[in-house]
């Protein structure tokens, strides 16, 4: 299927690893010119090597200065993928004010700052896509990282609110909610969650779904490409009728039908 994306431009935050890297590859393969900001030039160059149509910029959208630096270098984009995010398991009573502020700034304000600039410009041109990469945790808050769940719920609210401002235009704002998706970071996370001593990645993954995500119908980690294919469609002109939606790609983990 031709997604009619050739010649479009995109920014993918957190695009050098995990879901973000998979999205970067999927969009680039469709002919999109993709900008990927990041803190480390070495990491960006290594992750993006061999991918055509990709431009790396050293800027951290998780900070106000980094977002401003990105905007200065790339003042316009057709597609904005707000994917940057961090997470860690931590007992609620041990989450400090500094922890709350840090995770909120990275996971929420990064997308707010960039959307505040790019979204009005999309409305002026009467075309654009803003996509927030949230999580099933935005609906089903994980007890082992409540602060993370709060940031993912916030993304759902921001996305829907922005969508209300697109009425009558060809701009859309949507959220994609992945479930636990394979990456180097999540493998480490699953090992921390495991009760076994020195578990293998397969053992840690199996235990996680058996004890912490029993409702998953997939019962395995999702692959980044399985999320990226949905994001690429939502970013395309073919998805014009999908707006203000929270789209699930969480392996059937959420039991509600609405």
C-alpha positions in Angstrom: 0.0 0.0 0.0 1.3 3.5 -0.9 0.9 5.6 2.2 1.3 8.8 0.1 4.0 10.1 2.4 6.8 10.6 -0.1 8.2 14.2 0.2 6.7 14.8 3.7 8.9 15.8 6.6 8.8 14.4 10.2 10.4 14.9 13.6 10.7 11.8 15.8 11.8 12.4 19.3 13.4 9.5 21.0 14.1 8.3 17.5 17.5 6.6 18.0 16.3 3.5 20.0 13.3 1.3 20.6 9.9 2.3 19.2 11.2 5.6 18.0 13.9 4.0 15.9 11.4 1.7 14.4 9.1 4.6 13.6 12.1 6.5 12.0 12.9 3.5 9.8 9.2 3.1 8.8 8.7 6.7 7.8 12.1 6.9 6.0 11.2 3.8 4.0 8.0 5.6 2.9 10.1 8.5 1.5 9.7 10.8 4.5 12.6 13.1 5.4 13.0 12.4 9.2 14.8 14.6 11.7 15.9 12.8 14.9 17.0 14.9 17.8 19.1 13.4 20.6 21.7 14.2 23.3 24.6 12.2 21.9 25.9 12.6 18.4 27.8 9.3 18.7 24.6 7.4 19.7 22.6 9.2 16.9 25.2 8.4 14.2 25.4 4.8 15.3 21.7 4.2 15.5 20.8 6.0 12.2 23.7 4.6 10.1 22.5 3.2 6.8 19.0 4.8 7.0 18.3 7.1 4.1 16.4 10.4 4.4 17.4 10.9 8.1 18.9 14.0 9.7 20.4 13.8 13.2 20.4 16.9 15.4 22.1 17.1 18.8 19.3 18.6 20.9 17.5 17.3 23.9 13.7 17.9 23.6 13.4 16.8 27.2 14.7 20.3 28.2 13.4 23.8 27.3 16.8 24.7 25.9 17.0 21.5 23.8 13.5 22.0 22.4 14.3 25.6 21.5 17.5 24.4 19.7 15.6 21.9 17.7 12.9 24.4 16.7 15.6 26.9 15.7 17.2 24.3 13.4 14.0 22.8 12.1 11.3 25.5 12.2 8.6 23.5 10.3 7.5 19.9 9.9 4.6 18.0 8.4 4.6 15.3 11.0 5.5 15.5 14.7 6.0 12.2 16.6 6.2 12.9 20.4 7.9 9.7 21.4 10.5 10.7 23.9 10.0 9.1 27.3 11.7 7.5 30.3 10.5 5.0 32.9 11.7 3.1 35.9 10.0 0.9 38.5 10.0 2.6 41.9 7.8 2.2 45.0 5.3 5.1 45.2 6.6 6.3 48.7 10.1 6.6 47.3 9.2 8.8 44.3 10.6 12.2 45.2 9.5 15.6 44.0 12.6 15.7 41.8 11.6 12.3 40.3 8.1 13.6 39.6 9.3 16.8 38.0 11.9 15.1 35.9 9.7 12.4 34.4 6.9 15.0 33.8 9.4 17.3 32.0 10.7 14.6 29.7 7.5 12.6 29.0 5.0 15.4 28.9 6.6 18.8 28.5 8.8 17.6 25.6 5.7 17.0 23.6 4.0 20.2 24.9 6.9 22.4 23.9 7.2 21.0 20.4 3.5 20.9 19.8 3.1 24.5 20.9 5.4 25.5 18.1 4.6 23.1 15.3 0.9 22.6 15.7 -0.2 26.2 14.9 2.0 26.2 11.9 0.2 23.0 10.7 -3.1 24.7 11.1 -1.9 27.6 9.1 -0.9 25.3 6.2 -4.0 23.2 6.7 -2.2 19.9 6.9 -0.2 18.1 9.5 0.0 15.2 11.9 0.8 15.2 15.6 1.1 11.8 17.2 1.8 11.2 20.9 3.3 7.8 21.8 1.6 7.0 25.1 1.2 3.6 26.6 -1.5 1.3 28.0 -0.2 2.6 31.3 -2.1 5.8 30.5 -5.3 3.9 31.2 -4.2 1.1 33.5 -1.7 2.8 35.8 1.1 0.4 36.8 1.5 0.2 40.6 5.3 -0.3 40.2 5.7 3.1 38.4 2.7 5.4 39.2 4.6 8.5 38.1 5.1 7.0 34.7 1.4 6.2 34.4 0.5 9.8 35.2 2.6 11.1 32.4 1.0 8.7 29.9 -2.5 9.8 31.0 -1.4 13.4 30.6 -0.4 12.7 27.0 -3.9 11.3 26.3 -5.5 14.5 27.6 -3.2 16.8 25.7 -3.7 14.9 22.5 -7.5 15.0 22.7 -7.5 18.6 23.6 -5.3 19.6 20.6 -7.6 17.5 18.4 -10.5 19.6 19.4 -8.7 22.6 17.9 -8.4 21.0 14.5 -12.1 21.0 13.6 -12.7 21.6 9.9 -9.0 21.3 9.0 -6.8 18.6 7.5 -4.7 18.4 10.6 -5.1 15.5 13.0 -3.8 14.7 16.5 -3.8 11.2 17.8 -2.3 9.0 20.4 -0.9 5.5 20.0 -0.8 3.3 23.1 1.8 0.5 22.8 2.0 -2.2 25.4 5.4 -3.5 26.6 7.6 -3.3 23.6 11.1 -4.9 23.1 14.1 -2.6 23.5 17.4 -2.7 25.4 15.8 -0.6 28.2 12.8 -2.8 28.7 15.0 -5.9 28.9 16.8 -4.3 31.8 13.5 -3.3 33.3 12.1 -6.8 33.1 15.3 -8.1 34.8 14.8 -5.7 37.6 11.2 -6.8 38.0 12.1 -10.5 38.1 12.3 -12.4 41.4 14.8 -14.9 39.9 18.5 -14.5 40.5 20.3 -13.6 37.3 17.4 -14.4 35.0 17.8 -14.8 31.2 15.9 -12.3 29.1 13.4 -15.0 28.1 12.9 -16.0 31.8 12.4 -12.4 32.9 9.9 -11.8 30.0 7.9 -14.9 30.8 7.7 -14.0 34.5 6.7 -10.4 33.8 3.6 -11.5 31.8 2.7 -14.3 34.2 2.8 -12.1 37.3 2.4 -8.4 36.2 0.6 -8.4 32.9 -1.6 -11.5 33.0 -4.4 -9.9 30.9 -2.1 -9.6 27.9 -3.5 -11.7 25.0 -0.1 -11.6 23.2 1.9 -12.8 26.3 5.1 -11.5 24.8 6.9 -8.3 24.2 5.7 -6.4 21.2 8.2 -5.7 18.4 9.0 -2.1 17.6 8.0 -2.6 13.9 4.5 -3.7 15.1 4.0 -0.2 16.6 5.8 1.6 13.8 3.5 0.3 11.1 0.4 1.7 12.9 2.2 5.1 13.4 3.2 5.3 9.8 -0.4 4.8 8.7 -1.7 7.4 11.2 1.0 9.8 9.9 -0.2 9.4 6.4 -2.9 11.2 4.3 -4.8 7.9 4.2 -5.8 8.3 7.9 -7.7 11.6 7.5 -10.8 10.3 9.2 -8.9 9.3 12.4 -8.6 12.2 14.7 -8.7 12.7 18.4 -8.3 8.9 18.9 -6.4 6.9 21.4 -5.3 3.9 19.3 -4.4 0.7 21.1 -1.4 -1.5 20.1 -0.9 -3.1 23.5 -1.4 -6.8 22.6 -4.9 -7.0 24.1 -3.7 -6.1 27.6 -6.6 -3.7 28.3 -9.8 -5.5 28.9 -12.3 -2.7 28.4 -13.8 -2.3 24.9 -14.2 1.5 25.0 
